[in-house]
């Protein structure tokens, strides 16, 4: 990987990564502390899932204006605003005791969170060689998994040992570090002008619509959706309950599996990024392989009679972890097919994909579990059946991928870019 701007490029990227990791830690906190949250607020796990649903819904919807604002104001400004909002949202969650204010806290966190990842991704084409961007994009997402690890090994123990309010307040203090890092970020290298967006703020809806109409944006959205919803439902809400309630694991062992999940996502990111960079015309096929493997792993785990043995659960969390890098493949389509001053809006649209799917699945599972439990604790069987709600989302997502891919390939063909068939690829390799 190369940058013409040397150490300064790596410093800017590293500072943005710090911001992203801290945001991920705060975002994932309820996913690992859902049972503790239910106890603190005196409610059910299903109701706690609505916290996450509201946060993720806010995050997904805010991506559209946040992406357009990113095109207009740049990464540094959006990272500063996002970090402040995330930190204040987490502090508010720590201090309140009633559900309406807790909901408001998660909305605030979701708004801030929407400003961060897209801003980090947007820095890469400005500071690094185009051939390095797919790999660095994946590495960025992979390093974000450190935030998920932090929620398991830092936030959860703080809450367990110190209590809800002190534990979350201590965790929230890391936002100060993230804010300092955000001020280190620069949008473009010295002497390079930041791409400008013409028009006023009233033009933002039209800019979002223009980006959304492009088939590359649509394909990115559906890849992010289909790769993302199992990954996000697992990490943000139902992973720990599935392992503890659905599989009968003690909390300590379930935490180990969640840590393996995060570390596997980190390890797979650079591999997927390298494959994306090496085979740019086969990016959608790579995403489909990730999706198919995830579906197969869930089929095995859910079809296993009784509690699944640990190798099956290990395989499940490792395969699920590939969903994170799988979603990042979606970002590469707008990057290569849309103008630079539309990247923020287009990437924001892509990001909404997985979060829309994840939000729908989290909410559906929460409602289902509350209905079937009838006020009683959920059983392992309930948890197994709840995860079958993934099936219709797979059907919708795969349909979207194939339809939008066909549209994009037609546009590419009209522009003179023809994708060779697999037979032609094999023949070419034989001759070489």
SULDA-V236829 format. One record per backbone hydrogen bond with DSSP energy under -0.5 kcal/mol. CO is the residue of the C=O (numbers start at 1). NH is the residue of the N-H. If there is no record, write none. Layout:
CO | NH
CO | NH
This chain:
2 | 129
3 | 6
5 | 8
5 | 9
6 | 9
6 | 10
7 | 11
8 | 12
9 | 13
10 | 14
11 | 15
12 | 16
13 | 17
14 | 18
15 | 19
16 | 20
17 | 21
18 | 22
19 | 23
20 | 24
21 | 25
22 | 26
23 | 27
24 | 28
25 | 29
26 | 29
28 | 31
28 | 32
29 | 32
29 | 33
31 | 240
33 | 37
34 | 38
35 | 39
36 | 40
37 | 41
38 | 42
38 | 43
44 | 48
45 | 49
46 | 50
47 | 50
47 | 51
48 | 51
48 | 52
49 | 53
50 | 54
51 | 55
52 | 56
53 | 57
54 | 58
55 | 59
56 | 60
57 | 61
58 | 62
59 | 63
60 | 63
61 | 64
61 | 65
62 | 66
63 | 67
64 | 68
65 | 69
66 | 70
67 | 71
68 | 72
69 | 73
70 | 74
74 | 78
75 | 79
76 | 80
77 | 81
78 | 82
79 | 83
80 | 84
81 | 85
82 | 86
83 | 87
84 | 88
85 | 89
86 | 90
87 | 91
88 | 92
89 | 93
90 | 94
91 | 95
92 | 96
98 | 102
99 | 103
100 | 104
101 | 105
102 | 106
103 | 107
104 | 108
105 | 109
106 | 110
107 | 111
108 | 112
109 | 113
110 | 114
112 | 115
113 | 116
113 | 117
116 | 120
117 | 121
118 | 122
119 | 123
120 | 123
120 | 124
121 | 124
121 | 125
122 | 126
123 | 126
123 | 127
124 | 128
127 | 5
129 | 132
129 | 133
130 | 133
130 | 134
132 | 136
133 | 137
134 | 138
135 | 139
136 | 140
137 | 141
138 | 142
139 | 143
140 | 144
141 | 145
142 | 145
143 | 146
144 | 147
144 | 148
145 | 149
146 | 150
147 | 151
148 | 152
149 | 153
150 | 154
150 | 155
151 | 156
154 | 158
155 | 159
156 | 160
157 | 161
158 | 162
158 | 163
159 | 163
163 | 167
164 | 168
165 | 169
166 | 170
167 | 171
168 | 172
169 | 173
170 | 173
171 | 174
172 | 175
173 | 176
173 | 177
174 | 178
175 | 179
176 | 180
177 | 181
178 | 182
179 | 183
180 | 184
181 | 184
181 | 185
182 | 185
189 | 192
191 | 193
196 | 198
200 | 203
201 | 204
203 | 207
204 | 208
205 | 209
206 | 210
207 | 211
208 | 212
209 | 213
210 | 214
211 | 214
214 | 217
214 | 218
215 | 219
216 | 220
217 | 221
218 | 222
219 | 223
220 | 224
221 | 225
222 | 226
223 | 227
224 | 228
225 | 229
227 | 231
228 | 232
229 | 233
230 | 234
231 | 235
232 | 236
233 | 237
233 | 238
234 | 239
237 | 241
238 | 242
239 | 243
240 | 244
241 | 245
241 | 246
242 | 247
243 | 249
250 | 254
251 | 255
252 | 256
253 | 257
254 | 258
255 | 259
256 | 260
257 | 261
258 | 262
259 | 263
260 | 264
261 | 265
262 | 266
263 | 267
264 | 268
265 | 269
266 | 270
267 | 271
268 | 272
269 | 273
270 | 274
271 | 275
272 | 276
273 | 277
274 | 278
275 | 279
277 | 280
279 | 282
280 | 283
282 | 286
283 | 287
284 | 288
285 | 289
286 | 290
287 | 291
288 | 292
289 | 293
290 | 294
291 | 295
292 | 296
293 | 297
294 | 298
295 | 299
296 | 300
297 | 301
298 | 302
299 | 303
300 | 304
309 | 312
309 | 313
310 | 314
311 | 315
312 | 316
313 | 317
314 | 318
315 | 319
316 | 320
317 | 321
318 | 322
319 | 322
320 | 323
321 | 324
321 | 325
322 | 326
323 | 327
324 | 328
325 | 329
326 | 329
326 | 330
327 | 330
328 | 331
328 | 332
329 | 332
329 | 333
330 | 333
330 | 334
331 | 335
332 | 336
333 | 337
334 | 338
339 | 342
340 | 343
342 | 346
343 | 347
344 | 348
345 | 349
346 | 350
347 | 351
348 | 352
349 | 353
350 | 353
350 | 354
351 | 355
352 | 356
353 | 357
354 | 358
355 | 359
356 | 360
357 | 361
358 | 362
359 | 363
360 | 364
361 | 365
362 | 366
363 | 367
364 | 368
365 | 369
366 | 370
367 | 371
368 | 372
369 | 373
370 | 374
370 | 375
373 | 376
379 | 383
380 | 384
381 | 385
382 | 386
383 | 387
385 | 388
386 | 389
387 | 390
388 | 391
389 | 393
390 | 394
391 | 395
392 | 396
393 | 397
394 | 398
395 | 399
396 | 400
397 | 401
398 | 402
399 | 403
400 | 404
401 | 405
402 | 406
403 | 407
404 | 408
405 | 409
406 | 410
407 | 411
408 | 412
409 | 413
410 | 414
411 | 415
412 | 417
413 | 416
416 | 418
418 | 420
421 | 425
422 | 426
423 | 427
424 | 428
425 | 429
426 | 430
427 | 431
428 | 432
